[in-house]
Amino acid sequence: MSSYFTDLAQQYIDGEWRPGTGSWDIIDFNPYDNEKLASITIATADEVDAAYRAAERAQKQWAATNPYARRGVFEKALRLIEEREDEISEAIVAELGGTRLKAAFELHLAKEFLREAVHLALRPEGRIIPSPVDGKENRVYRVPVGVVGVISPFNFPFLLSLKSVAPALALGNGVVLKPHQNTPIVGGTLVAKILEDAGLPGGLLNVVVTDIAEIGDAFIEHPVPKVISFTGSDQVGRHVATVCAANFKRSVLELGGNSALVVLDDADVDYAVDAAVFSRYVHQGQVCMAANRVLVDRSVADEFTEKFVAKVKTLKVGDPRDPSTVIGPVINSSQADAVSGVVEQALAEGATALVRGSVTDNLVEPSVLTGLPADSALLRQEVFGPVAFLVPFDGEEEAVRLVNDTPYGLSGAVHTGNVERGVNFAKQIDTGMFHVNDGTVHDEPIVPFGGEKHSGLGRLNGDTMLDAFTTQKWISVQHGRSGFPF
């Protein structure tokens, strides 16, 4: 077992590794075999305050540091991740129940995003804007917001923590990170350890492992952070946004989805099957961009369904340490129960199970359901597990209506033999992202990532990081003399 789970089972505040002072411990379990990985005494509201105050103290000097020097920290962090890739991969498999394939996928993306953070340090540029007043020069500076609070999820914790933490730091901010309780090491203290070893000055990044049962809204209400970057469910995201607005903070919200993968009548069916199976079942379906719904034109529905079901039946379920495993455990027993509940509800509503997977502890085998009533709430909600709903449709117009018939608008995909037909289809969908002839699960370092409707507010990646983690300041200079009316 990786030494990470013994060495990093602490809080990281003001450059120091220390135990929390809360009255109870978060127990970190391996979701596959329920082995206890670590025990971390939680942080209290006082420790959240200490973390934010440390970030606030350290940030001013960091913002004044030459951005080329800031850049060097992330260059070194990238090298450290490459050197420690095997250990980090083991930690992802153990703490998340991620398969070897998933661990490699997450690490690849994490490195790509860190490479972008290296460049981001040099991205902020000022402007000089004309003035209607003679002799006046208007300068617009892009400056760090100050301190950013980051709340990361359990499904891609290493990537999604780094994705906000590294850009916020690169742009001159301090950061306090609160990882998900199920992934405190991979999503929290491991990130801090890598950046500490890369030479990030103490106090700039702090990690508090805690729970709202202990701290309430202290993390998002605190007066120091000016931006809260949250990735998680839309229910919690709504609360985060509400509290942020009441406290004059900006929130960047990357929330859930109910994406559809659409197969039009001229699609390459075999290729669409491959894309759909990956899009639904990658990381046990615990992906915000996963294809909850697979919509298939009735003219190709029989062929698609037969091939989709056959492929799903080949997916190996089991120990994530086995390189041949495709589907490992879901994150915890409540998640397993929730997925089982979805299948039971669908069957009770009249759906037919083409594949019905069994559940053993946290191992949830894949299910494929069809014939769900058109008014079923299950077709409009996020299902965070290995359950696919196959939905036939008649023609493009109906497909567009079905895809949009959900409160979410994160990702999606369409398969067609005509690329421009696919693009025209995509333009009609109310999502932040949509893909033609591909899967629904994609993230890249310089494209604007985010959703519409209940799937979030704001964008991350590339230049949108400037909007998320900096602000603009107008400084005018009067080179002549202004005239005043009195």
N, C-alpha and C positions, 0 to 999 in steps of 0.2 A: 504494500500500500504506500502511496506517495507520502513523503514526509510533510507535504503541504497541510495535511489534515491534523497534524500535531503542531507544527511550527506556526501555522497561520490562523489558529482558532482563537483569535483575540480581536480586540478593537485596535484601530490604527488612528490615533489622534495626536495632532501636533508633532508628527514625526516620531512618535513613540508607540511601541507595541505594548498594550496593557489590557488586563481583563476588564470586562464591564463590571458595573456595581449594581446591576439590577438584581431582583430577588429570585430570578429563575433562569434556567438555561435553555437555549435553543439546541436541540439535538439534531445533528446532521446525519441522516441515514442514507445508505446506498439503496435506491428504490428497487433494485433487482433482488437482492438477498437480505435486505433489512439490516445489514451490518452497520453498527454504529461507527461513523467516520470521525466525528468530532463532537465536542460539547463546548458551547460558547455562552458564557454569562452575558446576558443582553445589556445593551447600553440604555441608560436612563435619559430623560429629557435634559438633565444637567450635562450629560456627556454629548448629546446632540448640540447643546449650546457651546460647549468647549470646542467641538469640532468646527462649528461655523465661525467662532471667534478666532480660532487658529488660522482658518482659511482667509479670513478678513485681514488679519495682521500680515500674513505672508504675501498677500496678493499685490499690494502696492509696489513692492520691490520687484516682484516677478513681472508685473506689467511694464515696469521701467527697464527690464532686462532686454538687451538687444535680441530681436526675434531670431537672428541667426544662432544665438546661443541657446534660446529656448528650443529651437529646431533640433539641436544636437541631442537633447534628452530623448526625443522620440525616435531618432535614428538608432540610438543605443538600445532603447526598449525593443525595437524591431529585431535587432540582432539577438537580444536575450530570448525573445520568444522563439526565434529560429533554433537557438542552442538548446532550449528546454522543451522543444515541441513534444517529445515523447512523454515527458512527465506531465505536461499540461493535458495532453490527450488522455492519459490514464486518469487524471483527475476529472475530466469531463465524463468519461465512461462511468467512473465510480459515483460521482455526485449527482449526475443528471439521469443516469441510465441511458446515455447517448451511445449509439452504436459506433464502431470504428469509423464507418463511413461518415456519420454525422460529426464526429469529433474532427475529422480531417476537413470537412466542409466548413465548420465553424472557425477552425484555426486559419484556413486559407483566407476567409473573409476578414478575420481580425487583422491579419498581416496587411491585407490590401487597404483597410481603413487606416491603419497606423501609417502606412506610406503616404496616404492623403493628408493625415495630420501633420506630417513633416512639412509638407508644402503649405499647409494652411497658416502656419506661423507667419509666413511672408505675404499673405493674401490681403490683409486690410490696407486699403488705400484711401487717402483723403481726396477732397475735391475743392476747387475754387469755383464759386458760383457767381455769376454777374449780379450786380445790385442796381436798382433804379435810383439809388442815392449817389450823387457825384462823390468821388474820392473814397468810396467804401469798398473794402475787399471782404467778401464772405468766404470764410474757410469752413469746411465741414470735415470734422475728424471722425474716424471710426475707432471707438475705444471699447475696451472690455466692459461687460456689465458689472463686474466685481466678483461675486461669488455665485456659483451655480450649484443647485441641489439636484442630484441624479438618483432616480429610483428605477432599478432594473428588474427584469422578470426572470423566471426560472428556466425558460426554454432554450435561449441562446445567451446565457448570462455573461460569458467572457466577451463575446462579440458586442452585445448590446450595452454592456457597461463601458467598454472601451470606446464605443461609437459616439457616446456623448462626452465621456471623461477626457479623452485625448484631444478632441477639437477645442473643448472649453479651456483646457490648460494651454494648448498651443496658441490660442488667441489672447492669452494673458490673464485668464481668470483663475481664482481658487475654486476648489470643488469639494463638496461633501457627497459621498456615495452611500446610499442605503441599498444593499443587495437584497434579493428575495430571501426569505427565511429558509427555503429549501436548497438554496445555492449560495451560502454565505462565503464559501472559499473561492470557487471558480468565478462567481460574479462580483466578488468584493475584495477580500484581502489578498488574493493572488494578483489582482490588478495593481493594488498598492505596492506589493512586494516587487513586482517587475519595474514599476516606475521609480521606486526608491532605489533599487539597484542600478537603474539607468541614470541616477544623479538628480532626480527631481528634488528640489529643496524641501526640507521638512515643513509641515504645516499646510502646504499647498493642496495636497490631496489627503482627505481624511475618509475613513470608512467606519461607519457605525452599523453594527449588526444588531438589529432590534426589531420590535414588533409594535404595531399600533395599540395593542392591548396594554403596552407599557408607556408609550410616549404620546398616544393620541395623535393630534395634528401638529405636534411640535416641530416635526421636520419641515412641513410645508408652511406653517404659520410664522416661523422664526423671522425676525426682521432683517437678518443679514442677506440671505439669498435673494437675488433679483429675478432669477429664472429658475423654474423647476422643470426638469426634463424627465417625463414619466413614460415608461413603457409598461403596458398591462391591460387590464380589462376596461371596457367602456364604463362600467358601473363605478369603479374606483376612479377612473379618469375624470368622470363628471364631478366627483367630489373634489379631486385635486384642483380642477379648473375653478370651481366655485370658491374654494378657500383662497386660491391664488388671486382671483379677481377681487375678493373682499380685502385683500392685503396689498393691492396694487403691484402684483407680481405678474410677470409673463409666464405662461405655461406652454411647453412644447409637449404635445400628447401623441404618442404612437400607440394606438389602441387596437381592439380586436377587429376581426373581419369575418365575412361570410362569403368568401370569393366563389365565383362560378368558373368552371372550365367548360367552354361551349364547343360542340362539335357540329359544324355545319355540314350540309349535304354533300359538299365537294371535298371534304377533308380526307387526308391520308389516315385511314382508320387505325392502322397498326401503330403509326407514330403517335396519334392522338391518345391511344390506349397507354402507351409508355409514359407520355406526358401527364396523363390524368392519374395514373397509379402513383407516380412519384409525387405529384402535387398534393395528393390526399394523404399519403402514408409516410412521407418523410418525417423522421423524428416522432413516430407514433401519432402523427396528425397534430402534434402540439406546436403548431406554427400559425401565427396570425394570418399569414397569406395563403394557408392551405386551401385547396379546393374542396369546400364542404359539399358543394353541389356540382354534379357533372350533368350538363344539359346536352342532350343528343337529338339531332334532327331525326324524326320518326323514320325517314327513308333509310337511315343507316343504323338505327337503334338496335336491331336484332344482332347484326354483325358485331357492332361495338360492344354490346352487353356480353355476348358470348366470350369475346376475347378479353374483355376487362376482368370478368369473373375468373377466367382461366389463369390470368396473370396474378391476380390477387391471391389465388389459392397456392401459388408457388412461393409466396413471401415467407421467409423463415422467421419465426418468432422465438425469442429465447434470450440467452445470456448475451448482453451487449459486448462482452469481452471477446466473443467468438467473431472473427472477421466475416463469417458468412451470414451472421444475423442481420436481418433488415429491420425488424421491429423488436425493440427492447421494451422495457417497462415504461408505463406512464409515471409521472413524478411522485405520486403518493396514492394512498388508498381512497381518499375522497375523490380524486380525479378518476380512478378506476370505477368507483361507484357511480359517478356522474355519467360516464360513458355508457355503462350498463343501463342506466336509467333512460338514456336517450333511445337506445335500441328497444327497450321494453315499451316506451311510450309510442315509438313509431309503429311497432307491431300491434299495439292496442288500438292505434288509429286506423289500422287496416293495411299497413305496408306489408310487402312480401320480402322475406330475407332470402336473397340469392346466395349469400354467404353469411353465416352467423357464427362469429367467433366466440369462443369460450373465454372466461376470465379466471385466471389463477393468480391470486394475490394482486400484484401490480402489472402482471402481464395480461394485456388485453389483445386478443387476436382480432384481425381485421374483420369487419362486417360490410356487406354491400346490401343496401335496401332499395327497393323500388316500389312504385305504387302508393307513395305517400300522398294523402289528400292535398289538393292545391292550397287549401287554407291552413295547413298545418303550421303551427308556430315554429316547428323544428326547421322548416325551410328558410326561416328568416333570422335564426340565431346562430351564434358561433358554436361549433361543436369541436372541442379541443381533444380529439382522440381519433382512433383509426376506424371511423365510420363514414362510408360514402353513400350519398343519396343520388340515385340515377333518375333523371327527370326527362321524359321525351317531350319534344315540342314540334309544332307544325310551322315551319317557316321562320325567317329572320325576325319579323316584327314581333312574333310571340316570344322569341328567345330574348330580345332586348327587354321586353316587359318583365319577363321572369327574372332576368339577371338583376334588374333594378328594384325588384320587389323585396327589399330588405332594408333595414335601417343602416346597414353598413356600406362602406364604399372604399375598400382598401386596394385589393388587387383583382386579378382575373385574367383569363386567357380565352382566345378563340382560335379554332383550327379550321383552315380553309385552303383550297387550292389556289386562291386568288388573294395575293397579299393586300391589294388595295381594298378589296371587299372586307378583309379583316380589319384594316385601319378604319374604314367607314363604320364598321360595327363598333369598334372600340370607342370611337368618338361619341357614340350614343349612350355610353355606360357612365353612370355617376360614380366614378372611382378616381383615386389619386394616381393609380397605376394600372396598366392593362397591357397584355402581351399577345402578339400575333404569332401563331405557330410555335408555341413554347409552353412551359409550365407556368404556374401562378406564383411560384416561390423564387423571387429574385431580389437581390440587393447589390448595389454597386456603389463605389466610393464617391462618384461625382454626379450622380443623377439625383434629382429631388425625390426623396422617399417620404411618403406619408399618405394619409387617406382623407376622404370626404365623409360627410354625414357623421355617424357615430364612430367612425374609424380614426378620428383624431383631429388635431389642430396643429398647423405649422408643418414644416418640412425639415428633414435632416439630410446631410451629405453635401459635399462640394460647397459651392458658394452659399447655399442656404444655411450652412453653419454660421456664416457671418450674421445673417438675420437672427439666428437663434441665440447666439452667445456674445454679440457685441451690440452697441447702441451708437447712435450718431449724435455728435455735439457740434453745434454751430458757434463759431467764434468769429465775430466781425471786427475788422480793423478800419478805423476812419483815418485815412491818410491826410485829408484836408480838415476842414472844420464844418461840423453840422450846424444848420440853422434851427433854432428852437423858437416856437411861437410865443413864448413868454420867458 
